[in-house]
């Protein structure tokens, strides 16, 4: 059974439970008896018959005295219950709208029907009107936590992210343990509204017990977006230790985070281990990334060794040039001369200028 179908049936139940003869003006006994019989028939499943009778009576009573108007409102309530039972929340909402617009209906009953109409509008996909009615009702009532979640979801569906985030925060305030669906809605709304700190805090709650890799990725991405690369790395490391972030893309992302987070040596260690174990493709691109990681870590021997391996493999002028530049900067003149000569042979014009500079220095 769909969520909307269940919601329609729940609202139908609420409408059925409402006493048919509450408050003034007093109704004649014939009306009370007829309304009670119709309610019993509706509870027994005679949906079409009850709907037809209730709407006919409502039409007949239009324009009457105060008692007639009150009876008409109650017949329309029954018609709304029948429509909800028939899985027609839009028609049910229209009947409630007609009922609460009748002059003389008590304010408390109009207010209750507004809430039910709002829920029905949302169930019918009329998000704008449903959200408007429910937001107005919630300004006067605490309501149930699910009312706040319904409103937040309706606003999110309309991409009204700031309003959705406001209602998400109000819903979270009265929902100690949100469901996964509620948590997902909250995180999405908070992120879209630019409230990344709140979204990250929500993502981090119970993260250690989560086996959902996407949740771990989102938490790390949010931390990175907030400028906390160290926290992003810590989240990713924890997810990897728990066996959640295990595939090659996750490993590559962890390496990139270490590079961005100022721990290039750790990135190089992960990358070297993965290449040697076959967990990442032993490609020129990965080997070049390894060389850059050791270079960023200022590990001279490993950086020069890695750049040498890349240059020999690719025989690219650019790779030989980089090896030569580093070797020159780190005082490895023989290696620098060999690498720059090779770069020059491969068409790198800058290599010739580096060789000339080295020769000038040697001449001094």
Buried (B, 14 or more C-beta within 10 A) or exposed (E): EEEBEEBBEEBBEBBBEBEBBEEEEEBEEEBBEBBEEBBEBBBEEBBEEBBEBBBEBBEEBEEEEEBBBBBBBBBBBBBBBBBBBBBBBEBBBBBBBBBBEBEEBBEEBBBBBBBBBBBBBBBBEBBEBBBBBBBEBBEEEEBEBBBBBBBBBBBBBEEBBEBBBBBBBBBBEEBEEBEEEBBBBBBBBBBBBEBBEBBBBBBBEEBEEBEEBEBBBBBBBBBBEBEBBBBBBBBBBBBBEBEBBEEEEBBBBBBBBBBBBEBBBBBBBBBBEBBEEEBBEEEEEBBBBBBBBBBBBEBBEBBBBBBBBBBEBBEBBBBBBBBBBBBBEBEBEEBBBBBBBBBBEBEBEBBEEBBEEBEEEEEE
